[in-house]
Amino acid sequence: MRIALSTFGTFGDVNPLIALALDLKRRGHRPALAVPEMFRAKVEPLGIDFFPVRPDQDQTDKRLVALIYDKKKGTEYGLREFLFPALRQSYDDLLAAVEADGGADLLMTGELAYAGPIVAEKTGIPWASYVLAPFSFFSAYDPPVLPPYPNLAKAQLVVPKIGRIVNRFARLVTRRWPEPVYELRRELGLDCGEDPIFDAKHSEQLVLALFSRVLGEPQPDWPKNTLITGFVFYDGDAGQSELAPELEQFLSAGPPPIVFTLGSAAVLNAGDFYQQSAEAIRQLNLRAVLLVGNDPENIPRTPLPDNICIAKYAPYSKLFPRASVIVHQGGVGTTAQALRAGTPMIVMPYSHDQPDNARRVRRLGVAKVVQRQNYTAERAARMISDLLNNPRYAQRALEVQSKMDTENGLKTACNALEMLLTR
């Protein structure tokens, strides 16, 4: 069977699709990834068919990342100024991917692939959707943290039914955003349909929640055909998944280090995160790994001692289990790898689902949370010391890891897609 998989976003969004594609291929299917051009070099070496879908993303565009990750307006900018203006192109490209090579037998799309539901409706192809974090369901029973309005989440401690207000408020604020989606639907002879931001993104046939139950349990207002699979992991680099020799040598030369990372996108808007982190390590006199990405401005300006290792990239699955504390931005892919490693963490969220993910891991008892504007060397050092000196955090991290070990997100998700194919 030929299966088309599509999404937009960062490597954290695309990596689960790569994992699914590899396993579907192993099972005898013909998966194809329909994603922005920037991911081609990571996909084609794996022997997976690739179809570019516009708008393309420039992984070096620091200005775009800063705008999209702005806490107040980032989500609005990403939709109204980046994705929606190119929606017709996205539709044409995804339709071409679905119709290529005799036609796909199944389409699976992420929530930012707004052309996906429209392609499915026009072609009649069986369609599954997926989300990566509980935030995406906007449940009134488990209300998310809205980045521009974090105090609404705090209010639920006083007003238990605040979730309904949060849901209605979010729909009110965004009501004009998806007009380009409605325009395209009208152009194609379709009615307006459901709200693209909250409802239409979920398939009536199958919704895969590609996260662990430790982050979120099913709620009464989730789509009725939702299946929580567990996290789906992949962190290879075009098939390469080993640590660099110099990083392996550093890890082997001493006790577990503190790891500082900002994922694959926020790293382009790091500010003084790495400078402050290096200073925190100097104050603590501990070992550390700074994953700084490709931006030379992320390398601390002052000379670094031998107990700090700088690396551009490392597969989290190989690095995180050898860390004592992980400091990161709260992206769900990074969070999942930290939970899987059984390692306590500090989360400094930017925007989108990250503040909500941060609250969830703090509730689990495995993390501390610091707002980006409050991240200083002194505060980071104090929080790291608290995590290391309180064994309860390490204990809880191992308990959560044990629960996740009972899940097999990749197998469960692929089984569900195959069942949809047989129907």
PyMOL commands that set and color helices and strands:
alter all, ss='L'
color gray80, all
select helices_A, chain A and resi 11-26+37-46+62-68+74-102+115-123+134-137+150-155+162-173+179-187+245-252+266-269+273-284+296-298+316-322+332-341+354-363+372-374+377-389+391-404+409-422
alter helices_A, ss='H'
color red, helices_A
select strands_A, chain A and resi 2-6+30-35+49-52+106-110+127-131+207-209+226-228+258-261+288-291+308-311+325-328+345-347+367-369
alter strands_A, ss='S'
color yellow, strands_A
deselect
rebuild
show_as cartoon
